[in-house]
């Protein structure tokens, strides 16, 4: 997660407060845009969008992968 630029708090926030979209294989995508206003890999970006792909198992959500997009 760290190497992609997403913190655990941002992932948790995306799951709890983000937009939910059905994904393949019974999974869900939890997406949320955050203000960023910093450099990432020598490029300046105003925002970053985090997509968390996970599957619900009972009351838990198992995170499969996290995608971070800067813009």
C-alpha positions as CSV (number, residue, x, y, z in Angstrom):
1,X,0.0,0.0,0.0
2,X,2.8,2.4,0.9
3,X,4.6,2.0,-2.4
4,X,1.4,2.9,-4.2
5,X,0.9,6.0,-2.1
6,X,-2.2,4.9,-0.1
7,X,-2.3,5.0,3.7
8,X,-4.3,2.6,5.9
9,X,-6.4,5.5,7.0
10,X,-7.3,6.5,3.4
11,X,-8.1,2.9,2.5
12,X,-10.4,2.6,5.6
13,X,-12.1,5.9,4.7
14,X,-12.6,4.8,1.1
15,X,-14.3,1.6,2.3
16,X,-16.5,3.4,4.9
17,X,-17.3,6.6,3.0
18,X,-16.5,6.0,-0.7
19,X,-18.6,5.1,-3.7
20,X,-19.3,1.3,-4.0
21,X,-19.3,-0.3,-7.4
22,X,-19.9,-4.1,-8.1
23,X,-16.8,-5.8,-9.5
24,X,-16.1,-9.2,-11.1
25,X,-16.2,-12.4,-9.1
26,X,-18.5,-11.1,-6.4
27,X,-16.1,-8.4,-5.3
28,X,-16.7,-4.7,-4.8
29,X,-14.8,-1.6,-5.6
30,X,-14.7,1.2,-3.0
31,X,-13.6,4.5,-4.5
32,X,-12.8,7.9,-3.1
33,X,-10.9,11.0,-4.2
34,X,-8.7,12.8,-1.7
35,X,-7.0,16.2,-2.0
36,X,-3.3,15.7,-2.4
37,X,-1.4,18.9,-3.4
38,X,2.0,17.3,-3.4
39,X,4.6,15.7,-5.6
40,X,4.5,12.0,-6.3
41,X,7.5,10.5,-8.3
42,X,8.7,14.0,-9.3
43,X,5.3,15.2,-10.6
44,X,2.9,17.5,-8.8
45,X,-0.7,16.4,-8.4
46,X,-3.7,18.2,-6.9
47,X,-5.8,15.0,-6.1
48,X,-5.5,11.3,-5.8
49,X,-8.2,8.7,-6.3
50,X,-8.1,5.4,-4.3
51,X,-9.9,2.3,-5.5
52,X,-10.0,-0.6,-3.0
53,X,-11.0,-3.9,-4.5
54,X,-12.3,-6.3,-1.8
55,X,-14.7,-9.1,-1.0
56,X,-17.1,-9.2,1.9
57,X,-16.9,-12.2,4.1
58,X,-19.4,-12.0,6.9
59,X,-18.9,-8.6,8.7
60,X,-15.3,-8.3,7.3
61,X,-14.0,-6.9,4.0
62,X,-10.9,-8.7,2.7
63,X,-8.9,-6.2,0.6
64,X,-7.6,-7.9,-2.6
65,X,-5.7,-4.9,-4.1
66,X,-5.5,-1.1,-4.0
67,X,-5.1,1.2,-7.0
68,X,-4.1,4.8,-6.7
69,X,-4.5,7.3,-9.5
70,X,-3.0,10.8,-9.3
71,X,-4.4,13.8,-11.2
